[in-house]
Amino acid sequence: MKRVKVGFWGIDSILEFVKITGSSRHKMELVCGSTVVDAKSLLSVLSVKAAQAVELVIHEECCERLLERLDPYIEHGSLLDRAHHLSA
């Protein structure tokens, strides 16, 4: 199982994220606090707080290609997470 922070920077980024996750065979969810949603569902992804980093949980170890495609979201999630910790 892999866990990474991801973040979004607008509706277009969410649409592209769901396109990437939806084309993957891996089972995955987004976790935001106590909320867990399907990372392949546009409505589910839209329901999480876009202004903060959320955790992407991928239920498989061998997912390097997927992680490469999601790298911009992982980088943005890292920035959001750092900013959140600085303001707390």
C-alpha positions in Angstrom: 0.0 0.0 0.0 1.3 3.5 -0.9 0.2 6.7 0.8 1.1 10.2 -0.7 -0.2 13.7 -0.1 -1.8 15.2 -3.2 -3.3 18.6 -3.9 -5.4 20.4 -6.5 -5.1 23.9 -7.9 -8.4 24.2 -9.7 -11.2 22.4 -11.5 -9.0 21.5 -14.5 -6.5 19.8 -12.2 -9.3 17.8 -10.6 -10.6 16.7 -14.0 -7.2 15.6 -15.1 -6.5 13.8 -11.8 -9.8 11.8 -12.2 -8.9 11.0 -15.8 -5.5 9.6 -14.6 -6.9 7.7 -11.7 -9.8 6.4 -13.7 -7.6 4.9 -16.3 -5.6 3.0 -13.7 -6.4 -0.6 -12.6 -5.3 0.1 -9.0 -7.8 0.5 -6.2 -7.4 3.9 -4.5 -9.1 6.4 -2.3 -8.6 9.9 -1.1 -8.6 10.5 2.6 -9.4 13.9 4.1 -9.7 13.7 7.9 -12.3 11.1 8.6 -13.7 11.3 5.0 -12.7 8.6 2.6 -13.8 8.9 -1.1 -13.2 7.0 -4.3 -10.2 8.6 -6.1 -11.7 7.6 -9.5 -15.0 9.4 -9.0 -15.3 13.0 -10.1 -18.1 13.8 -7.7 -16.2 12.2 -4.8 -13.0 14.1 -5.6 -15.0 17.3 -5.8 -16.4 16.7 -2.3 -13.0 16.9 -0.6 -11.5 20.2 0.5 -9.5 21.4 -2.5 -7.6 24.0 -0.5 -5.7 21.5 1.5 -3.5 18.5 0.9 -5.4 15.1 1.0 -3.9 11.7 1.2 -4.1 9.4 -1.7 -4.1 5.7 -0.7 -3.2 3.2 -3.4 -3.8 -0.4 -2.5 -0.8 -1.8 -4.3 2.9 -1.6 -4.0 3.9 -1.6 -7.7 2.4 1.6 -8.9 5.5 3.7 -10.0 4.0 4.5 -13.4 0.9 5.9 -11.8 2.9 7.9 -9.3 4.9 9.4 -12.1 1.7 10.5 -13.8 0.5 12.0 -10.6 3.8 13.8 -9.7 2.4 17.3 -10.2 -0.4 16.5 -7.7 2.1 15.0 -5.3 4.3 18.1 -5.5 1.4 20.4 -5.0 0.1 18.3 -2.0 3.6 18.6 -0.5 3.5 22.4 -0.8 0.0 22.6 0.7 0.9 20.4 3.5 4.0 22.5 4.3 2.0 25.7 4.2 -0.6 24.2 6.5 2.0 23.2 9.1 3.6 26.6 9.0 0.3 28.4 9.6 -0.7 26.0 12.5 
